[in-house]
Amino acid sequence: MNVCFMSSRSTTPAPEEACTTFIAAAQLMLDPGTSESRRMQVEPQLVAQLPVLRALGVFNLFVLRDPALRALVDDELAALPGDRRSAA
């Protein structure tokens, strides 16, 4: 799979862009043909979308089925400021 990502920006991505980037990055990370170096490049792009996706309530509606990807996302979400789970 050949997916091009937009260059890094300091602004918050639009919801549509965040969803598209997250899905493309997740697909690359789950593709067995993706090299480890490419996964390392893609992971920060995936993680950068989490605040927008959390604000949209995506993770209240959908569950990631891949255990490793779910663990990564859960850990990153827990580390974000304002995480409700860490206040319990």
C-alpha positions as CSV (number, residue, x, y, z in Angstrom):
1,M,0.0,0.0,0.0
2,N,1.4,3.4,-1.0
3,V,-0.1,6.2,1.1
4,C,1.3,9.7,1.0
5,F,0.8,11.9,4.1
6,M,0.6,15.6,4.2
7,S,3.6,17.4,5.7
8,S,3.5,18.0,9.4
9,R,1.7,21.2,10.5
10,S,1.4,22.8,13.8
11,T,-2.3,23.4,13.4
12,T,-5.0,20.9,14.5
13,P,-6.2,18.8,11.5
14,A,-9.7,19.1,10.3
15,P,-11.9,16.2,11.4
16,E,-12.1,14.7,7.9
17,E,-8.3,14.9,7.5
18,A,-7.8,13.3,11.0
19,C,-10.0,10.4,10.1
20,T,-8.4,9.8,6.8
21,T,-4.9,10.1,8.1
22,F,-5.6,7.8,11.1
23,I,-7.2,5.1,8.9
24,A,-4.4,5.2,6.3
25,A,-1.7,5.1,9.1
26,A,-3.5,2.2,10.9
27,Q,-3.7,0.3,7.6
28,L,0.0,0.7,7.0
29,M,0.9,-0.3,10.6
30,L,-1.2,-3.4,10.3
31,D,0.1,-4.4,6.9
32,P,2.6,-7.2,7.3
33,G,4.4,-5.9,4.2
34,T,5.2,-2.5,5.8
35,S,8.8,-2.2,6.9
36,E,9.6,-1.5,10.6
37,S,11.2,1.8,9.5
38,R,8.0,2.9,7.7
39,R,6.0,1.9,10.8
40,M,8.2,4.2,12.9
41,Q,7.5,7.0,10.4
42,V,3.8,6.5,10.4
43,E,3.2,6.0,14.1
44,P,3.6,9.7,15.1
45,Q,1.2,10.6,12.3
46,L,-1.3,8.2,13.6
47,V,-0.8,9.5,17.2
48,A,-1.2,13.1,16.1
49,Q,-4.8,12.4,15.1
50,L,-5.9,11.1,18.4
51,P,-6.9,14.4,20.1
52,V,-9.3,15.2,17.2
53,L,-10.7,11.7,17.1
54,R,-11.2,11.6,20.8
55,A,-13.0,15.0,20.7
56,L,-15.3,13.6,18.0
57,G,-16.1,10.6,20.2
58,V,-14.7,8.1,17.7
59,F,-13.3,5.9,20.4
60,N,-16.7,5.9,22.3
61,L,-18.3,4.5,19.1
62,F,-15.7,2.1,17.7
63,V,-13.4,-0.4,19.1
64,L,-10.1,-1.2,17.4
65,R,-10.0,-5.0,16.8
66,D,-6.2,-5.4,16.5
67,P,-4.9,-5.9,20.1
68,A,-1.5,-4.2,19.5
69,L,-3.0,-1.2,17.8
70,R,-5.7,-0.9,20.4
71,A,-3.0,-1.0,23.2
72,L,-1.0,1.7,21.4
73,V,-4.0,4.0,21.0
74,D,-5.2,3.3,24.6
75,D,-1.8,4.2,26.0
76,E,-1.5,7.3,23.9
77,L,-5.0,8.5,24.8
78,A,-4.3,7.9,28.5
79,A,-1.3,10.2,28.2
80,L,-3.2,13.1,26.6
81,P,-4.1,16.0,28.8
82,G,-7.7,15.9,30.0
83,D,-8.0,12.1,29.8
84,R,-11.0,11.1,31.9
85,R,-9.7,7.7,32.7
86,S,-6.7,9.0,34.6
87,A,-8.9,11.0,36.9
88,A,-10.7,7.9,38.3
